[in-house]
Amino acid sequence: MYDLKKLDVFLDISTFCNAGCPQCHRTNPDGLDKADWLPLVNWSFEQFKKLFPSEKMHLYKQMDICGSWGDPVMNKDIFEIIEYITSHKVWVNMSTNGSIRDEEWWFNLGVVGGHRLAVQFCIDGSTQEMHELYRRKTDLQKILNNMQSFSQTRAQPKVFTVRFKHSEPYLKDIQELTKAYGAHKWTGIVSNRFDAGHGGVFDYKYNGKQYRLEEVEDKSEPFLKVRFKDWNQKRKVWIHRDDKEGKEREADGQEPAGWSNGQEYVRTELVRYQNDRAINLNRKRLE
């Protein structure tokens, strides 16, 4: 049951961003650089703790770390901030374009945040050409690889798609693609940033060329959600240690036959079944 006494806070911890999305508040559509009026700011971990001291963290149910004015992954203290929030049993929902950092970094973030961390990766097409018509300066394959690495932890990978006329016929393709790379959930929202009187078009310039975004024709379902099948469950792993060789072998799911020599014991671990493959979620942070 939802606790009305606890707060859900929306905040930005960085105004830095590697992407250049034409309809973003922080972007100048004439070249897709940062708008001149926006200062570049990163909250430090110390600043965050002053704003949200430990003795007050029990007041919060969830913190939504948005990407409205920048990408939170650009903040160098993001690991410390996420660990601090989740250590107080507060849920975190974070939005990112996912096209920065490497796969090891994303795996480690998932380990640090654990099951209380959900990350919403912004994916706007099933091909690089489709994706980058809106999500400029990002690499679709890199995002998918990073999300897949993140999905191999207890954290929750999700996908957010801004829907336009050029991508609307391919929503199913986007869903299937992101599911294959570990997404638990897909959300698609019709862009609401077309100015009235402009005929449902948005023109912008990038690398000296003109481009156009067009509004979807059918807006009867502006908000779509799909939850993919994905189970976290416990399994038994039988471990056999051979006293002569000093080696360990393991068998998942059923007790192995013929392991009479040496010691046998059972270890229970949490796994996620993804694309018919069992992923061990108990792994530690990579150094």
C-alpha positions, 0 to 999 in steps of 0.5 A, a space after each residue: 500500500 502506498 504510504 502517503 506520508 512519504 515523498 517522491 522527489 524529482 531532481 536533476 543532479 547535472 546540467 551536463 549532457 553528451 546528447 543533443 536532442 532537438 526538442 530538449 529544454 537545454 538544446 538550441 535547435 540551431 546546431 543542437 548545442 547547449 542553450 546559452 542561458 543554461 549554467 553547467 552544474 554538477 551536484 557534489 555528493 557533499 552537496 547532496 547530503 546537505 540537501 538530503 541529510 541522513 536523519 531526513 531520508 526516512 521521509 522519502 519513498 522514491 527519488 526520481 533523478 531526471 534528465 530534464 536539464 542534463 544527464 545524471 550519468 555525467 555527474 562524477 559522484 553518481 555512484 556515491 549518490 545512488 549508494 547513499 539513497 538506496 542504503 536508506 531504503 529509498 527507491 531510485 528511478 533514473 533517466 539517461 540516454 545511456 550512451 556514455 560510460 562503458 559496459 563495466 561501469 554500467 554493471 558496477 552501477 547496477 551492483 551498487 544500486 541493487 534492486 532499489 535502482 531502476 534506470 530508464 534508457 532512452 531509445 528512440 529507434 530500432 536502427 541508428 538512423 531512426 534513433 538519432 533523428 531525435 537522439 542526436 550525438 548518441 550511439 544506439 548499439 552502445 546504449 544497448 550494450 550498456 543496458 545489457 550489462 546493467 541488466 545482469 545485476 539486481 537493478 531494473 533496466 527500462 526503456 523510454 521512447 519518444 514517439 514521432 511519425 518516422 518511428 511510429 510504424 516500428 514500435 514493435 521492432 523497438 520493443 523486441 530489440 530492447 527486450 533482447 538486450 535485457 529491458 524489463 519494461 518499455 514505455 512510449 510517449 508521443 512528443 508533446 513539444 510541437 508548437 501550436 500553429 506549426 503544423 505538427 513539424 519541428 525543424 532543426 539544424 545539425 552539422 550544417 544540414 536541416 532536419 525535420 521531426 513530425 508529430 504522430 498522426 494518431 494520438 488516441 493512445 499517447 502513452 503506451 506501456 509493455 512489460 516484458 516477461 522476466 523472472 527473478 527467482 532463487 535456484 539451488 546450485 550443487 557444488 562438488 569439491 574434489 579433494 584430490 584435485 582441489 577443484 570445484 564443479 557445479 550443476 544448476 537446477 538439479 542434483 548431479 549424479 555420480 559425485 560421491 567423492 569429496 564434499 557436496 553442499 548446496 548454495 542458493 543464489 538469486 538469478 534472472 531468467 532472461 532470453 532463456 538464459 540464467 544470469 547470476 545476480 549475486 556477482 560483485 562489483 568489477 574492479 
